[in-house]
Amino acid sequence: SAVISQKPSRDICQRGTSLTIQCQVDSQVTMMFWYRQQPGQSLTLIATANQGSEATYESGFVIDKFPISRPNLTFSTLTVSNMSPEDSSIYLCSGGLAGGRGTDTQYFGPGTRLTVL
Amino acid sequence: SQKIEQNSEALNIQEGKTATLTCNYTNYSPAYLQWYRQDPGRGPVFLLLIRENEKEKRKERLKVTFDTTLKQSLFHITASQPADSATYLCALPTSGTYKYIFGTGTRLKVLA
């Protein structure tokens, strides 16, 4: 298994500013993902963080708004840029090992609760 | 497109009873399906994985079934306890990728 930590756990930010969320895994994982979860909603995948290369973004999410880095197998950052109140959400990092038929298990961080005023 | 449906209404049951949650999916034939538990303000925690060739999987008081004909998975908690109160999510791997689609989750409340 893997233990995932995120920093910060929560933040309140002003419109137009940026926030960088850090994700640390205690063991090497093949895959790392970033999700967003609105209150009462399910998880929406933002992007797959790729080690040493550009992240792969899902439809509706772009690099200019959500730049992601993954310099090694255990660490990734997500930046929420030029924030607006619509970006208020919980941001979750997850990691998993790619098995024969995909990542059999994903381990999630505790999440970062972001409020944009 | 691939779609997952879980009952969005909260499920309230009495302590000691069996809770049954449903996950239906369409437009897809996944090789496996997962169930997660999520507590308020926390990230999801993996519970069980069941593969397409497994009809049933058990772990302590948890039981998951997977009916690929009906495109449905059932998640059971036997002898439920108030500590089982949480939101339960099902997740499917998307075809040909390492990514997952999550259902909206069903909130379970076990009453003492």
Interface residues (C-beta under 8 A of the other chain):
Chain A: I4 T30 M31 F33 Q41 S42 L43 L45 T48 L92 S94 G96 A98 R101 G102 T103 D104 T105 Q106 Y107 F108 G109 P110 G111 R113
Chain B: A31 Y32 Q34 G41 R42 G43 P44 V45 F46 L49 L89 A91 P93 T97 Y98 K99 Y100 F102 G103 T104 G105
